[in-house]
Amino acid sequence: RKHHQDALVQCLLQDVGACLQKMEMVGLKSIQGRLPLQHCPNLTSLSLQECTSLNPRLLESALRACPSTSLTRIHFVDCRRVDARVIDTIVAKWPDLVFLHIGGCSQTIADETFWNLSKRLRRLRALDMSGLRRLGKSVNTSWSSRELPILALSSSLECLYLAGCEQLQFPVLERISQQLAPAFARRLEEGALLALAQQVKEGNGMHVWNTLELELDLDSRQLLHANRRADMDTILNLGWKNLRTLDLCLCGSSGRGIPRGLVGFLGIFSGGSLRHVDISGCDEVTDADIQVLAKTCANSLTSFNGFGCNYGDEAIKALAYNCENLAYLDVSSCYDVTDVGIMSLCPTDGIYSSYEDDTQLHLERRQGCPRLRTLKISNLPLVTGQAIFAIGGMHCDYDTAIKYHSCGGLKNLLVLIANSCGNVMSLAVEATMRKLPLLVELDARDLEGTISLRSAPPTLRFLNGRRLNCSGHRRGLQSKGCCNAMIDSQRFDPKKGVSPLPMYHCIDCKLLPSDELAICASCVKACHQDHRTFFSAVTCFYCDCSFGITAEQECKAVTSPTVEQHGE
């Protein structure tokens, strides 16, 4: 019961605290923070997520009393009363902290706290400060106080979450990226951007900078020197080469987001190591930014979320032509995206035929994104049924002169979200649904017509946000050792729609808690048998193995078993 939570935790820690290494208490909304951590000398991980009633002074006192010197992981996500004093205590007591997640904590956490942890936590690998709206709201508006905390973060940083930090801006990086934009454009045409990123990866960031600077005109070069060149040298020596996850959703000023050119700049000076990028709601991101990102991170990028941006088909084509390992793509509400952009994601054999005489034309072969597992194309008014047909690998019109002779389609799709596309009819979605043998979830609401389930693939579990009634099929999938991604939707709340299951992580594939990535027991046996895996907890989660998070590993537990199909 709620009023017993504190007493229960105290009794528990007094009994088992001496041997306790990992403590996770999620959603205990009545716990006050009277934690006898003085009984936990071997504690290495502390998670108090969604404990919304924590008293910051009681928690601060408990942390000060903790004798553990090996604490490396702290998760206080959505603990809205955890304030700056608590964070300062953590930073001072555990300078070797590796994971710090404080997104959704008190809005008293501002630039001073951010600056403090940037200087002290030099082994930090994952930092989550999402939703802290006062970051960047300094009295002193010089660039050093507003921007340097981010730039001074540890070179070992792998994951950075700054979603919803509305005041956080990047004035110096904006100036640099805009001044270097012409040089980036020339390198893009020459196909030399990937080589630049590789040089940064090898530690030659200053050489890359000097090379680009020589390509600028005299006025731009003088302007760069006027903007405190020594500080810019510091920026380029930061070592973002290990950065894999970057979440800038709704980051920056309202209605504007991150400045133009910043995405491409980070793509180059991260050494092309970015795997997961989220720039949702950043209106100033352009096609050129995505083209630079796609070129520089061609071998690493597996997840891209660009919901609600202003780029168009050229950005989608850049991702399709360069990022063959892309597994997650969200381009919903990007109103300039048309059929051409969506169809570019589908692999083709390069053979086309004309309408009039059916003459075969050998055009450029396109690899597309054959590993794509999740595709979200909602609310795209310029997309028609032609693009939906192409997703299923069917013959479809490309323009007024030619049509596809062979289109591979996206046969590995597990999730297709295509609701609210005004020019798409349900007939096209239904025909495409039959051609996707692994489809687990389909959302095609607000389209003209209805979708029949008579010919749906046997793997379909969710339609238009509703779970289909097929418990026998669910048990059949479980008995066959299928990945739990074949059983449960990836869009439902895990705590409500998924049964607790053993959760594992893989060190070799970097499916780690720092990235909030995990695998199920079936994938441990089928896909990661010879890898370094470890058990984490029994909890509600979704398996990430099947979604192509790593280019090196393909999920073998995702199958299309022959079982009875469900009726309507």
Solvent accessible surface area in square Angstrom, and as a share of the most:
residue,aa,sasa,rsa
1,R,212,0.78
2,K,140,0.59
3,H,136,0.61
4,H,93,0.42
5,Q,33,0.14
6,D,21,0.11
7,A,57,0.44
8,L,125,0.62
9,V,9,0.05
10,Q,52,0.23
11,C,75,0.45
12,L,100,0.50
13,L,1,0.01
14,Q,104,0.46
15,D,117,0.60
16,V,55,0.31
17,G,0,0.00
18,A,71,0.55
19,C,99,0.59
20,L,39,0.19
21,Q,112,0.50
22,K,91,0.39
23,M,13,0.06
24,E,82,0.37
25,M,20,0.09
26,V,54,0.31
27,G,29,0.28
28,L,49,0.24
29,K,107,0.45
30,S,32,0.21
31,I,0,0.00
32,Q,58,0.26
33,G,0,0.00
34,R,124,0.45
35,L,7,0.03
36,P,12,0.07
37,L,0,0.00
38,Q,93,0.41
39,H,75,0.34
40,C,0,0.00
41,P,61,0.38
42,N,71,0.36
43,L,0,0.00
44,T,47,0.27
45,S,9,0.06
46,L,0,0.00
47,S,7,0.05
48,L,0,0.00
49,Q,52,0.23
50,E,50,0.22
51,C,0,0.00
52,T,21,0.12
53,S,31,0.20
54,L,0,0.00
55,N,42,0.21
56,P,17,0.11
57,R,89,0.32
58,L,57,0.28
59,L,0,0.00
60,E,11,0.05
61,S,67,0.43
62,A,9,0.07
63,L,0,0.00
64,R,148,0.54
65,A,51,0.39
66,C,2,0.01
67,P,66,0.42
68,S,2,0.01
69,T,130,0.75
70,S,51,0.33
71,L,3,0.01
72,T,42,0.25
73,R,65,0.24
74,I,0,0.00
75,H,28,0.12
76,F,0,0.00
77,V,32,0.19
78,D,64,0.33
79,C,0,0.00
80,R,155,0.57
81,R,106,0.39
82,V,0,0.00
83,D,19,0.10
84,A,20,0.16
85,R,134,0.49
86,V,0,0.00
87,I,0,0.00
88,D,53,0.27
89,T,8,0.05
90,I,0,0.00
91,V,1,0.01
92,A,67,0.52
93,K,74,0.31
94,W,7,0.03
95,P,68,0.43
96,D,70,0.36
97,L,0,0.00
98,V,25,0.14
99,F,4,0.02
100,L,0,0.00
101,H,1,0.00
102,I,0,0.00
103,G,3,0.03
104,G,25,0.24
105,C,3,0.02
106,S,17,0.11
107,Q,57,0.25
108,T,71,0.41
109,I,0,0.00
110,A,20,0.15
111,D,18,0.09
112,E,148,0.66
113,T,6,0.04
114,F,2,0.01
115,W,85,0.30
116,N,33,0.17
117,L,0,0.00
118,S,0,0.00
119,K,106,0.45
120,R,128,0.47
121,L,1,0.01
122,R,117,0.43
123,R,150,0.55
124,L,1,0.00
125,R,76,0.28
126,A,0,0.00
127,L,0,0.00
128,D,14,0.07
129,M,0,0.00
130,S,27,0.17
131,G,25,0.24
132,L,0,0.00
133,R,118,0.43
134,R,107,0.39
135,L,0,0.00
136,G,0,0.00
137,K,127,0.54
138,S,27,0.17
139,V,153,0.88
140,N,92,0.47
141,T,97,0.56
142,S,46,0.29
143,W,32,0.11
144,S,39,0.25
145,S,33,0.21
146,R,35,0.13
147,E,0,0.00
148,L,44,0.22
149,P,4,0.03
150,I,3,0.01
151,L,2,0.01
152,A,23,0.18
153,L,11,0.05
154,S,5,0.03
155,S,58,0.37
156,S,36,0.23
157,L,9,0.05
158,E,25,0.11
159,C,0,0.00
160,L,2,0.01
161,Y,29,0.11
162,L,1,0.00
163,A,20,0.16
164,G,18,0.17
165,C,0,0.00
166,E,77,0.34
167,Q,65,0.29
168,L,2,0.01
169,Q,63,0.28
170,F,11,0.04
171,P,36,0.22
172,V,2,0.01
173,L,4,0.02
174,E,34,0.15
175,R,86,0.31
176,I,0,0.00
177,S,1,0.00
178,Q,86,0.38
179,Q,24,0.11
180,L,0,0.00
181,A,46,0.36
182,P,67,0.42
183,A,0,0.00
184,F,10,0.04
185,A,51,0.39
186,R,99,0.36
187,R,37,0.14
188,L,36,0.18
189,E,151,0.68
190,E,125,0.56
191,G,49,0.47
192,A,24,0.19
193,L,0,0.00
194,L,75,0.37
195,A,55,0.42
196,L,3,0.01
197,A,1,0.01
198,Q,95,0.42
199,Q,53,0.24
200,V,9,0.05
201,K,86,0.36
202,E,112,0.50
203,G,51,0.50
204,N,65,0.33
205,G,8,0.07
206,M,53,0.24
207,H,107,0.48
208,V,0,0.00
209,W,0,0.00
210,N,64,0.33
211,T,38,0.22
212,L,0,0.00
213,E,11,0.05
214,L,127,0.63
215,E,56,0.25
216,L,10,0.05
217,D,91,0.47
218,L,115,0.57
219,D,107,0.55
220,S,27,0.18
221,R,73,0.27
222,Q,105,0.47
223,L,89,0.44
224,L,0,0.00
225,H,96,0.43
226,A,76,0.59
227,N,31,0.16
228,R,125,0.46
229,R,48,0.18
230,A,75,0.58
231,D,43,0.22
232,M,2,0.01
233,D,37,0.19
234,T,74,0.43
235,I,9,0.05
236,L,16,0.08
237,N,97,0.50
238,L,29,0.15
239,G,16,0.16
240,W,40,0.14
241,K,58,0.25
242,N,75,0.38
243,L,1,0.01
244,R,17,0.06
245,T,11,0.07
246,L,7,0.04
247,D,25,0.13
248,L,3,0.01
249,C,29,0.18
250,L,105,0.52
251,C,0,0.00
252,G,4,0.04
253,S,35,0.22
254,S,108,0.70
255,G,63,0.61
256,R,72,0.26
257,G,4,0.04
258,I,0,0.00
259,P,5,0.03
260,R,128,0.47
261,G,13,0.12
262,L,0,0.00
263,V,6,0.04
264,G,2,0.02
265,F,5,0.02
266,L,14,0.07
267,G,0,0.00
268,I,0,0.00
269,F,17,0.07
270,S,1,0.01
271,G,7,0.07
272,G,14,0.13
273,S,15,0.09
274,L,2,0.01
275,R,36,0.13
276,H,27,0.12
277,V,5,0.03
278,D,29,0.15
279,I,1,0.01
280,S,9,0.05
281,G,20,0.19
282,C,0,0.00
283,D,50,0.26
284,E,47,0.21
285,V,1,0.01
286,T,37,0.22
287,D,41,0.21
288,A,55,0.43
289,D,9,0.05
290,I,0,0.00
291,Q,43,0.19
292,V,9,0.05
293,L,0,0.00
294,A,0,0.00
295,K,67,0.28
296,T,2,0.01
297,C,0,0.00
298,A,13,0.10
299,N,110,0.57
300,S,20,0.13
301,L,0,0.00
302,T,3,0.02
303,S,20,0.13
304,F,0,0.00
305,N,31,0.16
306,G,0,0.00
307,F,94,0.39
308,G,21,0.20
309,C,2,0.01
310,N,91,0.46
311,Y,2,0.01
312,G,7,0.07
313,D,27,0.14
314,E,81,0.36
315,A,0,0.00
316,I,0,0.00
317,K,42,0.18
318,A,12,0.09
319,L,0,0.00
320,A,0,0.00
321,Y,99,0.37
322,N,31,0.16
323,C,0,0.00
324,E,83,0.37
325,N,18,0.09
326,L,0,0.00
327,A,0,0.00
328,Y,54,0.21
329,L,0,0.00
330,D,11,0.06
331,V,0,0.00
332,S,4,0.03
333,S,14,0.09
334,C,0,0.00
335,Y,119,0.45
336,D,82,0.42
337,V,0,0.00
338,T,37,0.22
339,D,19,0.10
340,V,49,0.28
341,G,0,0.00
342,I,0,0.00
343,M,1,0.00
344,S,2,0.01
345,L,0,0.00
346,C,0,0.00
347,P,25,0.16
348,T,8,0.05
349,D,51,0.26
350,G,4,0.04
351,I,45,0.23
352,Y,9,0.04
353,S,2,0.01
354,S,22,0.14
355,Y,102,0.39
356,E,173,0.77
357,D,100,0.52
358,D,93,0.48
359,T,66,0.38
360,Q,89,0.39
361,L,66,0.33
362,H,138,0.62
363,L,87,0.43
364,E,142,0.64
365,R,175,0.64
366,R,19,0.07
367,Q,74,0.33
368,G,0,0.00
369,C,0,0.00
370,P,55,0.35
371,R,74,0.27
372,L,0,0.00
373,R,22,0.08
374,T,5,0.03
375,L,0,0.00
376,K,35,0.15
377,I,0,0.00
378,S,14,0.09
379,N,57,0.29
380,L,0,0.00
381,P,59,0.37
382,L,89,0.44
383,V,0,0.00
384,T,42,0.24
385,G,14,0.14
386,Q,67,0.30
387,A,0,0.00
388,I,0,0.00
389,F,61,0.25
390,A,0,0.00
391,I,0,0.00
392,G,1,0.01
393,G,22,0.21
394,M,38,0.17
395,H,118,0.53
396,C,10,0.06
397,D,53,0.27
398,Y,59,0.22
399,D,68,0.35
400,T,131,0.76
401,A,63,0.49
402,I,22,0.11
403,K,61,0.26
404,Y,1,0.00
405,H,72,0.32
406,S,44,0.28
407,C,14,0.08
408,G,34,0.33
409,G,5,0.04
410,L,1,0.00
411,K,81,0.34
412,N,54,0.28
413,L,0,0.00
414,L,1,0.00
415,V,3,0.01
416,L,2,0.01
417,I,5,0.03
418,A,0,0.00
419,N,31,0.16
420,S,39,0.25
421,C,0,0.00
422,G,69,0.67
423,N,87,0.44
424,V,1,0.01
425,M,104,0.46
426,S,7,0.04
427,L,122,0.61
428,A,6,0.04
429,V,1,0.00
430,E,23,0.10
431,A,17,0.13
432,T,0,0.00
433,M,1,0.00
434,R,111,0.41
435,K,94,0.40
436,L,0,0.00
437,P,58,0.36
438,L,20,0.10
439,L,0,0.00
440,V,2,0.01
441,E,2,0.01
442,L,0,0.00
443,D,1,0.00
444,A,6,0.04
445,R,102,0.37
446,D,116,0.60
447,L,22,0.11
448,E,122,0.55
449,G,53,0.51
450,T,126,0.73
451,I,27,0.14
452,S,34,0.22
453,L,15,0.07
454,R,182,0.67
455,S,51,0.33
456,A,0,0.00
457,P,8,0.05
458,P,23,0.15
459,T,0,0.00
460,L,0,0.00
461,R,7,0.02
462,F,0,0.00
463,L,8,0.04
464,N,40,0.21
465,G,30,0.29
466,R,145,0.53
467,R,104,0.38
468,L,17,0.09
469,N,147,0.75
470,C,21,0.12
471,S,61,0.39
472,G,35,0.34
473,H,9,0.04
474,R,54,0.20
475,R,151,0.55
476,G,20,0.19
477,L,0,0.00
478,Q,91,0.41
479,S,95,0.61
480,K,116,0.49
481,G,36,0.34
482,C,9,0.05
483,C,0,0.00
484,N,7,0.04
485,A,2,0.01
486,M,0,0.00
487,I,7,0.04
488,D,4,0.02
489,S,2,0.01
490,Q,50,0.22
491,R,106,0.39
492,F,66,0.28
493,D,64,0.33
494,P,46,0.29
495,K,115,0.49
496,K,176,0.75
497,G,17,0.17
498,V,11,0.06
499,S,60,0.38
500,P,85,0.54
501,L,54,0.27
502,P,50,0.31
503,M,32,0.14
504,Y,52,0.20
505,H,5,0.02
506,C,0,0.00
507,I,71,0.36
508,D,66,0.34
509,C,6,0.04
510,K,78,0.33
511,L,3,0.02
512,L,20,0.10
513,P,33,0.21
514,S,1,0.00
515,D,12,0.06
516,E,118,0.53
517,L,17,0.08
518,A,6,0.04
519,I,0,0.00
520,C,6,0.04
521,A,35,0.27
522,S,28,0.18
523,C,0,0.00
524,V,27,0.15
525,K,153,0.65
526,A,45,0.35
527,C,9,0.06
528,H,1,0.01
529,Q,146,0.65
530,D,137,0.71
531,H,55,0.25
532,R,148,0.54
533,T,45,0.26
534,F,75,0.31
535,F,110,0.46
536,S,22,0.14
537,A,22,0.17
538,V,96,0.55
539,T,42,0.24
540,C,35,0.21
541,F,16,0.07
542,Y,28,0.11
543,C,0,0.00
544,D,27,0.14
545,C,7,0.04
546,S,0,0.00
547,F,16,0.07
548,G,15,0.14
549,I,18,0.09
550,T,7,0.04
551,A,27,0.21
552,E,134,0.60
553,Q,21,0.09
554,E,104,0.47
555,C,14,0.08
556,K,131,0.55
557,A,5,0.04
558,V,16,0.09
559,T,59,0.35
560,S,50,0.32
561,P,16,0.10
562,T,139,0.81
563,V,31,0.18
564,E,122,0.55
565,Q,99,0.44
566,H,26,0.11
567,G,56,0.54
568,E,134,0.60
